[in-house]
Amino acid sequence: QVQLVESGGGLVQAGASLRLSCVASGRSIGSYAMGWFRQAPGKEREFVAALSRSGGQTAYVDSVKGRFTISRDNARNTVALQMNGLNPEDTAVYYCAAKLASLSAVPTTGEYDHWGQGTQVTVSS
């Protein structure tokens, strides 16, 4: 079983950057593809980014391509989401997730095995 805890959210102005972190415990994330999702008020949860077990494959939702970067440090059991050029449409609760997967898989659907509690990101205009 993997427990995931996110941090790094906050209130920022449009154009700012934030770096979200996800610390895993209970099991090494080396067996897992890792992803970030977000849910804005009144909207369904949305895929944001995913990273394969190997770290060599990534996937992003179109709206964040070129602005967000997902990374992982298996030795430290952490995953990060660097978010640059934030805009109000990025306001949401961001969730870290882990999915048992093959070495190169980058799951983009919500069928992940483990989820964190989320961290709030609010971007003001």
Phi, psi and chi 1 to 4 in degrees:
 res  aa     phi    psi   chi1   chi2   chi3   chi4
   1 GLN       -  140.1 -167.7   77.8   -7.7      -
   2 VAL  -116.6  130.6  175.0      -      -      -
   3 GLN  -105.4  134.7  -67.6   79.4   43.2      -
   4 LEU  -121.3  133.3  -56.4  171.2      -      -
   5 VAL  -130.2  120.0  177.4      -      -      -
   6 GLU   -92.7  154.4  -55.7   93.9  -24.6      -
   7 SER  -154.8  168.7   63.4      -      -      -
   8 GLY   105.5   -5.0      -      -      -      -
   9 GLY   -71.9  172.7      -      -      -      -
  10 GLY   168.8 -171.8      -      -      -      -
  11 LEU  -105.6  121.9  170.6   62.6      -      -
  12 VAL  -135.8  165.4  -63.1      -      -      -
  13 GLN   -89.4  158.0  -68.5 -172.2  -27.8      -
  14 ALA   -54.9  137.1      -      -      -      -
  15 GLY    95.5  -13.6      -      -      -      -
  16 ALA   -78.1  175.5      -      -      -      -
  17 SER  -122.2  151.7  -61.5      -      -      -
  18 LEU  -141.1  152.5  -81.4  175.4      -      -
  19 ARG  -124.0  114.3 -176.5  176.9  178.9   85.5
  20 LEU   -89.9  142.1  -56.5 -176.5      -      -
  21 SER  -122.7  150.1  -67.0      -      -      -
  22 CYS  -133.9  118.0  173.5      -      -      -
  23 VAL  -104.3  128.5  178.7      -      -      -
  24 ALA  -103.4  147.7      -      -      -      -
  25 SER  -141.8  161.0   61.1      -      -      -
  26 GLY    97.6  -30.1      -      -      -      -
  27 ARG  -164.0  151.0 -171.5  171.9  176.4  179.2
  28 SER   -67.6  139.8  169.4      -      -      -
  29 ILE   -79.1    0.4   63.4  169.8      -      -
  30 GLY   -61.1  -21.4      -      -      -      -
  31 SER   -91.0    0.7  -59.8      -      -      -
  32 TYR  -121.2  138.3  -64.8   85.6      -      -
  33 ALA   -73.8  145.4      -      -      -      -
  34 MET  -119.3  144.5  -59.1  -60.4  -64.1      -
  35 GLY  -141.7  162.0      -      -      -      -
  36 TRP  -122.0  136.1  -73.9   93.9      -      -
  37 PHE  -127.5  166.1  -69.6   74.8      -      -
  38 ARG  -145.6  154.5   64.5 -173.6  178.9 -173.7
  39 GLN  -138.0  116.8 -172.8  166.0   19.0      -
  40 ALA   -88.7  157.8      -      -      -      -
  41 PRO   -56.1  129.4  -26.1   34.7      -      -
  42 GLY    76.3    6.3      -      -      -      -
  43 LYS  -122.4  162.9  -64.9 -173.4  177.3 -178.7
  44 GLU   -77.3  158.6  -65.8 -173.7   -7.1      -
  45 ARG   -62.3  138.8 -175.3  172.8   59.9 -165.1
  46 GLU  -125.3  136.9  173.7 -170.3   36.4      -
  47 PHE   -66.2  139.2  165.4   78.4      -      -
  48 VAL  -115.7  -54.5  176.0      -      -      -
  49 ALA  -157.8  154.0      -      -      -      -
  50 ALA  -145.1  153.8      -      -      -      -
  51 LEU  -138.9  133.2 -178.3   60.5      -      -
  52 SER   -70.0  167.0   64.0      -      -      -
  53 ARG   -57.0  -40.4  -75.7  173.7   53.4 -164.7
  54 SER   -74.0  -19.9   69.1      -      -      -
  55 GLY    83.8   -0.5      -      -      -      -
  56 GLY   -91.0  -14.4      -      -      -      -
  57 GLN  -122.8  137.8  -67.9   76.6   30.0      -
  58 THR  -132.8  160.5   58.3      -      -      -
  59 ALA  -144.6  142.9      -      -      -      -
  60 TYR  -137.8  148.3  -63.8   92.5      -      -
  61 VAL   -69.8  147.1   66.2      -      -      -
  62 ASP   -55.6  -35.4  -74.5  -13.0      -      -
  63 SER   -68.5  -14.3   60.6      -      -      -
  64 VAL  -114.9   -4.5  -51.3      -      -      -
  65 LYS   -57.7  133.1  -74.6 -179.2  179.8  176.9
  66 GLY    86.3  -11.8      -      -      -      -
  67 ARG  -115.0  -35.8  -61.1 -170.4  -62.4  124.0
  68 PHE  -108.2  147.6  -70.2   12.9      -      -
  69 THR  -136.8  126.5  -57.5      -      -      -
  70 ILE   -98.0  142.0 -173.8  171.8      -      -
  71 SER  -147.4  164.2   60.8      -      -      -
  72 ARG  -142.1  152.6   65.4 -169.8  -64.4  158.1
  73 ASP  -131.4   95.4 -175.0  -23.0      -      -
  74 ASN   -64.2  -32.4  -73.2   -9.0      -      -
  75 ALA   -64.9  -34.2      -      -      -      -
  76 ARG   -98.0    0.3  -63.0 -174.3  177.1 -175.2
  77 ASN    57.4   43.7 -120.9   23.4      -      -
  78 THR  -131.5  154.7   59.3      -      -      -
  79 VAL  -131.6  143.5  178.8      -      -      -
  80 ALA  -128.5  155.1      -      -      -      -
  81 LEU  -130.6  106.6 -175.2   67.6      -      -
  82 GLN   -85.7  122.8  177.6   66.0   41.8      -
  83 MET  -119.3  115.6  -54.0 -173.2  -64.3      -
  84 ASN  -113.9  158.7  -60.7  -32.5      -      -
  85 GLY    57.4   43.5      -      -      -      -
  86 LEU   -64.1  145.7  -73.9  161.8      -      -
  87 ASN  -132.5  165.7   58.9   60.5      -      -
  88 PRO   -56.8  -26.8  -29.8   37.0      -      -
  89 GLU   -69.6  -12.0  -70.0   69.2   38.9      -
  90 ASP   -85.5   -4.8  -64.2  -43.5      -      -
  91 THR   -62.9  123.9  -66.0      -      -      -
  92 ALA  -178.6  170.6      -      -      -      -
  93 VAL   -88.9  128.3  177.1      -      -      -
  94 TYR  -103.6  133.0  -77.0   71.3      -      -
  95 TYR  -119.2  137.6  -62.2   91.5      -      -
  96 CYS   -93.5  145.2  174.2      -      -      -
  97 ALA  -145.6  152.5      -      -      -      -
  98 ALA  -129.8  139.9      -      -      -      -
  99 LYS  -138.4  126.4  179.4  176.7  175.3   59.2
 100 LEU   -58.9  127.3  -73.5  169.9      -      -
 101 ALA  -155.5  168.1      -      -      -      -
 102 SER   -70.8  169.6   61.1      -      -      -
 103 LEU   -59.6  -34.2 -163.0   60.6      -      -
 104 SER  -109.8    3.3   60.9      -      -      -
 105 ALA   -71.8  142.6      -      -      -      -
 106 VAL  -129.0   83.2  -82.3      -      -      -
 107 PRO   -63.7  132.6  -16.2   29.6      -      -
 108 THR  -115.4   -2.2   60.0      -      -      -
 109 THR   -94.5  175.0   68.4      -      -      -
 110 GLY   -81.7    9.5      -      -      -      -
 111 GLU   -85.0   59.1  -65.2  179.0   -5.8      -
 112 TYR   -94.6  158.6  -84.8   64.6      -      -
 113 ASP   -86.6  -34.0  -58.6  -53.2      -      -
 114 HIS  -136.6  143.8  -54.2  -72.7      -      -
 115 TRP  -133.7  147.3  -65.3   83.7      -      -
 116 GLY   -85.8 -178.6      -      -      -      -
 117 GLN   -86.3  -16.5  -66.7  -60.4  -54.6      -
 118 GLY    99.5  155.0      -      -      -      -
 119 THR  -136.3  135.7 -175.0      -      -      -
 120 GLN   -81.6  131.6  176.8   70.4   46.4      -
 121 VAL  -119.8  122.8  172.4      -      -      -
 122 THR  -124.6  125.0  -56.7      -      -      -
 123 VAL  -116.3  119.4 -175.2      -      -      -
 124 SER   -94.5  151.1   62.4      -      -      -
 125 SER   -88.8      -   57.8      -      -      -
